[in-house]
Amino acid sequence: MSGDFNFMVGGEAGQGVQSLGFLLAKVSLRGGYHVFADQDYESRVRGGHNFFRIRLSRDRVDAIIEPLDMLIALNEETIELHLAELSEQGLGIFDNGKIKRAATDGRLFGIPLAKLAEEKAGGSVMNNTVALGAALALVDYPFDKLEKVITGYFSKDEVARGNIAAARAGYDYAHSQYKGDFRRRLPPLTEVQRMLINGNEAVALGAIAAGCKFVSAYPMTPSTSIMEFMAAREEECGLAMVHAEDEIAAINMAIGAAYAGVRAMTATSGSGFCLMVEGLGLAGITETPVVIVNGQRPGPAVGLPTRTEQGDLQFVLHAHHGEFPRAVLAPATAESAFWATVKAFNWADKYQLPVLILTDHHLASSYFTLEPFDLGKVIIDRGLLFYGEEEAGTYKRHALTNSGISPRAFPGLSKALVVTDSDEHDEGGHLTEDAAIRTEQVSKRLRKLSALHREIAPPFLYGPRRVETTLIGWGSTYGAIHEAVDILQREGASVNMLHLEDLWPFPVEPVLDALSKTNRSICIESNATAQLARLIRMETGKEMTARILKYDGRPLTPAHIVQEVRKECC
């Protein structure tokens, strides 16, 4: 194999596109390859056009690439939309029993997918598995590895046997009938133990590792699979997952659980977070630690519910009226999503404030291969807790301190009477309209930012420190920008990457330092208004030289970034 290999599976919702794509990614992982896979699907149960891209490499990859090496078309629309994306040496396979298309240039190989599934497996519904077997035969991938993956994927033995038979039918047909000159091969590499995990699963695992015991949420793409993942593990992990009636109830339930002393979180998307904003302020004034995941998607309103965007940064920074501290994290990969979630719970407890995790559809639903997480590095920090036995009335939940952090007691676990209020309150938690006390409490809460600012991780700098051009991004754009830098450097460009994950409090000093060592700064974002560029200008006074913005609901790619950088620099 020379270079990476890029598969695409395309078809309608209901044709098994996601199952085929996931199995292809899983069997590639079992062969020792690194995998990056992303999904593109419409907001419908049946019909429409969906596709699943799977990139394989000997080295770690965190972004999609063009062109395609193999296109697996489960319907004719996929051929019409994506045949042009095949490389010169690429190959497409399709069901020639249903799609009447002559392949005169050798770029397409017709296979009777439904017929083989019916004859060999007892049901045409398994035609996608026939296609999977055929695809692996065409790259000479060992069938035994696919058989093991299918056996592990299906819970019922008879279903697994049927799919193995379907895969074998496609595998044998391709081996015996293909007479073209497609020469790409995928020999198995040394098998290593890696995970295949998407961003939402990483967030959920990070929450479980951090000791989260309560999750309340209302389903909303792309965050829904977080609650599904945790609901499936309630008993195993000793946690409660509550399907709330709406997002207002979800955040208030999480705040209530956190007030009682358990680590709690909620997950939603942009329009759901709109409904949570009042609850965000409640957590802010009562100093209740809560973690909120906002999986971004295009807005406003319903927008594009199954697409991706980075349009909520300025929103989450300023959501709710009034002034109170918060932290905002934007993980870049599934690996950083795990560790960002652990960090979020520790910061929420330590500083007694809401912490927001900004993901997006691209990160949430894309699959990465990762080494197993080192759980020995997970540290649980519950912050400043109160364990005294003072009589009721002497404990002050909002006691004034130099750090702004008051000792936190859990109701019912000591003699302390825990009082707080959503109105402004005094040190004891009782509501007040006293001007001096109001000033003291606001200042107390905002003092937390000083210590929190010292914990903010600096942006990740990739490449030489002094360069002609710096590409700046945040969150899920990491993989595409990182690879674009590699491409540009191979072409001789003087370029590096500055990537932010800890966004608030903003890391002013390291950003200023990086900008002082470059002649050209290009901010790259998946939104229309350059929200990170605006934040950088607001916090540092520095204006970006240029912007590369993509807001069509589709993720950035290295090729697109390279093309746009060339326009700016040449």
N, C-alpha and C positions, 0 to 999 in steps of 0.2 A: 504493500500500500504506500503510495506517495501522497503526502498531504492528508487533509481531512476528507471525510466522506459525508455527504449531505443528502438525507432522505427527505421526501415529503409524502405524506398520506393525505389524500383529499377525497371529499364526498359530502353527502348530505348528513345532517343531524339524524341519528337513528341508524346509520349504516355501520356503526362500530369504528369510526375514525379514531376516537380517543383510545379505545381498547387496543387497536392495532398499533397505534403510535407508541403507547406505553409499553406494550410487549416488545416492540422493536428496540426501544430504548433499554429495556431491562435485559434482553438477551445480549445486546452490545456491551452492556456493563459486565455481564458474566464472562464475556470474552476478553476482559481486561482493558477495554477502551474507556476513555473519559467521554462523557455525554453532556450535551446541552440540548434541551428540547423545549420548544414553545408551542402554544396552541392559539389558534385563531378560530373563533366560532361566533355564530350569530345568536341573537336572543330569541331562540325558538327551540321547541322540543323536537320537531320534525322539519325536514326540508332545509332550505338555505344552503350556503356553501361553507363548509368547515375544512380546516386543514391542520395538520400536526407535523412540525418540522423536527427532525432529529439529526443533530450534528455529532459525528464521532471523530475522535482525535487520540493520538498517542499522548498528547499533553493536555493539561487542564484547559477547558474552554468555557467562557461565560457569556457568549453572544451567538447570535445566528449569523450565517453568512450566505452569500450568493456565489455562484449559481448552484443548481441542483445536480446531483449525480444520479439519483433515481427518483422517479415520480410514480407513486402507486395510486392510480386513479380508480376510485370506486364508482364514479359516474362520469358522463361525458363532459359536464361542465368543468370538472377539474382539468381535463385535457385542454379545453378551450382557454382556460384562465392561466394555466401554468406551464404548458408545453414549451413556451418561449424561454422559460427560466432554466431549462436543461442546459448543461454544458455541452460542448461539441461532442464529447465522448459519453454523454449521459444517455439514460434509457428510461422509458416510461412503460409501465405495464397496465393493462386494462382488461375488462371482461369483454371478449369478442363475441360472446353469446348474447350480450345486451347492447353493446355499443358497436354500431356498424361503421367502423372507421378503418380505412385502408392505410397501412403503415408502409409507405413506399421508400422511405429514406432510412430505414433501420432504427429510427429513434423510438419506435413503439413496438411492443411485443404483446400480442393478443393471447389471452388465456381464458378458457371457459370457466371462470371462477364459480359462478352459481351452479353450473352443471356438475363440476367436480365435487362441490360441497354436498350436493344432493346425492350423488352416486356413492361417494366414499365416506361421508359423515352423517348422512341421513337428514340433512336440512340445509337449504340454500342460505339460511341466516348466517352460516359460518363461512360465507364466501370471503370475508375479510381475512380470516385465518388462512384460507387457501392462498390469498395474495401474499400474506406474510411468509409462508413457506416458500413460495416461488421467488420472492425477493431475496431471501437468504441463499437459495440455491444459486441464483445468478451471480452472487459474490463469493460462492464456494465456502459459505459459513457452515460449520458442522451442525447437523440436524439434532444431535443428542443434547446440545446446549439449549436449543429451542424447546425440545421436549421437556426438559427439566423446568424451564421457566413457565411453560403452559401448565404443567402439573401443579406448581406452586401457586399459580394465579387463580385457578378455578377451585372453589371450595368443594364442589361435588365431583366425585370420581367419574360419573358417567359423562358429565359436561367436559371434563378434562380429556377423557378418552376420545370424545367426538371431535374436539378441537385438534388433538394430536393427529387424528386420522385426516382431518381437513388440511392441516399444515403439511403432512406427508404427501398428500395428493398433489398439492401445489409444488412442493419441492421436487418430486419425481417428474412431474410434467415439465417443469422448467429445464431440468437437467437433460431430459430426452428430446425436447422439442425445440429449444432455442438454438438457432443456427447463425445468429448474428455475430458481430465483432466487439460486443461490449467486453472490456477486459479488466475492469476494476475488480479487485479482490479484497476481502476482509479476513485475513488470517487471524485466528485467535492469538492474543498476546498472553503474557504471563498473568494468570488470574490473581487479583488482589481483592481484599475485602473493602469495598466502598459502598456508600449508600447512594440510592437514587431518590432524591427528595426535592420537593418544590418549596417555594418561599413560604406559603401558608403552613405547610407541615413543619418547616423549621421554626416558625413563630410559635406554633403550638407546642413543639418539643421544648423550645426555650422556656415557655411559660411553665410547663410541667417540671422541668429541671429546676426552675427558680422557686418552686413551691407554691404555684398558683393553685388554689383550692376552690375557686368560684369563678365561673364564667357565665355571663348573661349576654344574650345577643339576639338580634332579629336577622333572619337570613337576607343577605344582600351581596350580590356579586361585586367584587371578587373575594370577599372575606368569608363567605359561607363555609368553605371547607375547613376553616379554623375551628368553628363550632362543631362541625361534623366529626373532625378528628378527635376532639376532646370529649365529645359525647360518647364516642365508641370506647373510650378508655376511662370512663367515670369510676367504675368499680375497681379496675386495676390500679388506678392512681389515687383513689380516695378523694375525688373532686366532684363538684356539682356543676353540671352544665344546664342552664335554664334557657329554654326557648321563650323569650319574652314576647309580649303582644305587640310591642313596637320599640323603637330606639329610645324613646323617652324612658320607658320602663326599664330598658336594658341598662342604661347608665345609672339610673337611680338605684337599681338592685345592686349593681357593682359597688356603688358608693356605700350603700348600707352594709354590705358584707365587709368591705374594707374598714368601715367605722367599727365593726364588731371585732376586727382583728385578723381576718384572714386575707391572704393575698388574692386580689380580685382584678378581673379585666373584662373588657367588652371589645367587640370588633364590629366594624361597619364599613361603609363606603361614604363618599362625600355627601350625598343627599341624606343619608342616615345620620351622619355626623352633624348636619344642620339641626336635626331634632335634638341632638345631645348637648347642644351648646349651653342651654340653661343648667344642665347637670354639671357641665365642666366648671361653670362659675361656682356652683355649690361645693364642689370638691376644692376649689381654690380658696373660698372664704372659710370653710370649715377645716382646711388643712388636712384633707383626707387623701391618702395615697391611693391612686387608681391608675391603671394602665389602659390606654385606649388605642386600638389599632384602626387606622384609617387606610383602607385599600383604595387608592385613587382610581377613578375612571373618568372619562370625559363628561363634563356637564355643559351648561347648567341643567337643572331639573333631571330628567332621566338620562338625557344625553345619549351616549353610546354605552349601554350597560355592560357589554362584554368586551370592551376595548380598553386601551391603556392611555394614561396621561399623567402628567405631573402638575396638575392644575390647582392643587389645594395648599401649596406651601404658605402663601401669604394668608390664606384663610385660617389655618390652624395656628399660625403665629399670633393672630389678633382676635381669634374667636372669643366672644363674650364681651360685654361692656365692663368697664372698670379695669383696674390694674392689679394683677396678681402673678406670681411666678409659675412657670411651667417649663418643661423640657421637651424638645422635639428631636427625634432620631429618625434617620432615613437609611435603613440598611441597603447595601449594594447587591448582595448575593444571598443565597440560602444560608451559607455559612455565617455571614455577618448578621442575618436576620435572627438566627439562634442566639448569638451572643448579645445583640442589641436588646432582645427581649429580656434576657437575664439582667442586663444592665438597667433596663427600664424599671423592673420591679425593685431593684436595690435603690435606685435613685428616688422612686416614688416613696418608699419607706423612709429612707435616710433624710430626705428633705420635705417629706409630708406635703406632697403636691401631685398634680396630675402629670403623667408622662405620656406623650403621644408618639406612636410609631407610625411613620408614613411609609407605606408600601405602595404598590400599584399593581394593576392587573398583570403586567408583564412579569414582574418578580413573583407575584402570588401564585401564578399558574405555570411558570416555567420550571423545568426539572434540571437539576445539577447533580453531578457525581461528586461526592465528598468523602473524605476520610471520616471514620466515626468520631463523634465529638468526644473530647477528653473531659469527662464529667468531673474528674478530679480538680479541674480548674474553675468549676462553678462555685462561687462564693455567695452565701446568703447573708445579706446585711439588713437587719430589720430596723436599724437606726437607733435613735435615743428613746428607749422604752422606760416606762415607770413601773417599778416593782415594789414601791413603798406600801406601808400599811396605815397611812394617815387616815384619820377619821373623815367621814363625808364632810365636804365643805371646805377642806383645806387644800385639796388638789386643784391646780389651775391648768386646765387643758391648753390654754393659749398664753401661758406665762411668758413674759418678756425676757429674752435672752440676747446675748451679744451676737450669736449666730443666727438668730431668728427662728431657731428650731426649739420647740418646747417638748419636754418629756411627754411621751405618749402612753396613756393607759388604755387598756381594753376594758370596756364595760363588763362588769360582773366578775372580773378576774382578780380584783383586789377590793379593798374598802374604799378606794377612790371613787368619787361620784364624777362621772365624765359628762360634762355639759358643753354643748356647742350650739351655734345658731346660724341660720342663713342671713339674718340681719347682722350688721356690725355688732361686735360683742366686746366685752372686757376680757381680762386675763382668765377669769373664771368661766367664760363661755356664755355669760348672760348678756342679752341684747342691751345696747346703749346707743344714745345719740350724742354723747359727750364729745365735743370737738377734739379735745386733747387726746382722749383715748382712741378716737378714730385715727388720728395721725400716728399714734404709737403702734397700732395694730397693722396699718398699711405698711409702715416702715419696717416693722418686724418681719412681715411676710416677704417683703422685697429683699431684706438682708440675706435671705437664703441664696440669692443669685450669685453673691460674691464667692461663696464656697463652691457652689455648683459649677461656676465658670471655670474654676481650677481643675475640675474633673473632665471637662470637655476634651475629647480626643482631637488632636490637630488633624487637618485634612491629610489624606494619603497623597504623597508626592511620588510619582512614577517617572523615572527618567532623570537626566542631569538637572542640577539645581539652577544653573544659568543657561538659558535657552533663548532663541529668538521668539518662539511661540509657545504659550501655555494653553492647553485645553482644559476647561473647568466644567465640572459636572457634579451631580449629586444623585444619591439613590440608585435606581436600577439602570441608569445609563453607564454604569461602571464598565461592564464587559465590553460594550461597543466602543467606548472611548479608549479603553486600555489597548484593545486590538488595533484601533485606528492609529494610535501612537506608534505601535510596533511597525505597521505598514509604512507610515511616513518616515520613520527613522531608517528603515531599510532603503528608502528612496533618497536618503541623505539629508532629510530635513532636520533642523534643530528644534526639537519639540519635546514637551513633556506633558504630564497630566496632573492636575490638582483636583482631587475628588473628596467631597464632603459627605459625611454620614451623621456626625453630631452637629446639628444645625442651630440649636438654640439651648442655652445661650450661645451666641455666635462667636466662633474662634477668631477674633479680630487680629491678634498679633501674628499667628502663623500665616494667615491669608495675606496680610500686608507684606510679610517677609517674602513670600513666594512671588507676589506681584512686583516686588522691587527688583527681581532678578530676571524679568522677562521684558521683551519689547512689545509683545503683542499678546493680548488675552482674549480668548474666544470662549464664551459661555455656551454650553450645549445643553439644551433642555427639551423635554417633551411637553411644552406648553406654548401658548401664543404670545405671552407678554414678558418672557424672560424673568421669571419670578426670583430665581437665585441671583441673577445680575442686579436686580433691583435691591435685594437684600444686601448684597455686597456693597453697592453704592451707599445704601442707608447707613451701614455700620462702619464702613472704612472711608467713604468719600471717593472711592476709586470707580471710574467708569470703565466698563469693558470696551475693548477695541471693536469687537464684533460679536454677533450672536448667531448660533445655528439652532433653529427652532423647528420642531416637528409636532404637529397637533392634529393629525388625521386619524388618531386612534391606534396607529400601528407603531411598533417599537423602532427605535433607532438601530441602524446597522453600521458596522465598521465601514463598509463601502460608501454609504451615504455621507458619513462624517468626513471621510477622506476626500470625497468629491467636493464637498462644500469648503473644506479647509483649503484645498488647492485654489478655489475661486478667490478666497480671501487673501491668500498669501502670494499669489502669482499675478 
